[in-house]
Amino acid sequence: MCGLGWGLYWWVSKRGEPAAPQAAAVVETPAVVETKQPEVKKDGPFERPKQAAEASSSESVGGQQLAKYLEATGIRISEERRRTVVTMTIVNHSNAEMMALEGSIKLSTKDGSKTVATVPFKLAQLGPLEAKDYTVPILTTMRAYELPDWQFLRAELTLR
């Protein structure tokens, strides 16, 4: 009987209260943000991004501006037929194709106190965002195991 009385009391008290107002739906429109498109240089029927156009046009200025897009990495010193050779990967970080690359790579210790070798290099072509392995013998009287290991070397690339 007590449960029936409690149920009746609850039903009457809930019926007497006004219904809770429902929240109106709020729709927010996102702000329109205009993005600036990169400048594009027209090159005949094809278009090239400005960075690539600048990189390819700077080749005529001695190539020194191109050197910032190139990296010599993955240096390995080994011996082949009793000659000390350096194997490395040359990476093109630009979006431009680089043709007729010629220069030198100076291998020195990380602290810069000792130059281990200066290696000339010549590549006919290096495509955009491409990496090529390059192996060249170095002139030294030391054996490969007498030279510093790869983690203690730093490569500095210069173009002619």
Buried (B, 14 or more C-beta within 10 A) or exposed (E): EEEEEEEEEEEEEEEEEEEEEEEEEEEEEEEEEEEEEEEEEEEEEEEBBEBBBBBBEBBEEEBEBBBEBBBBEBBBBEEEEEEBBBBBBBBBEBBBBBEEBEBBBBBBEEEEEEEBBBBEBEBEEBEBEEBBEBEBEBEBEEEBEEBBEBEEBBBBBEBE
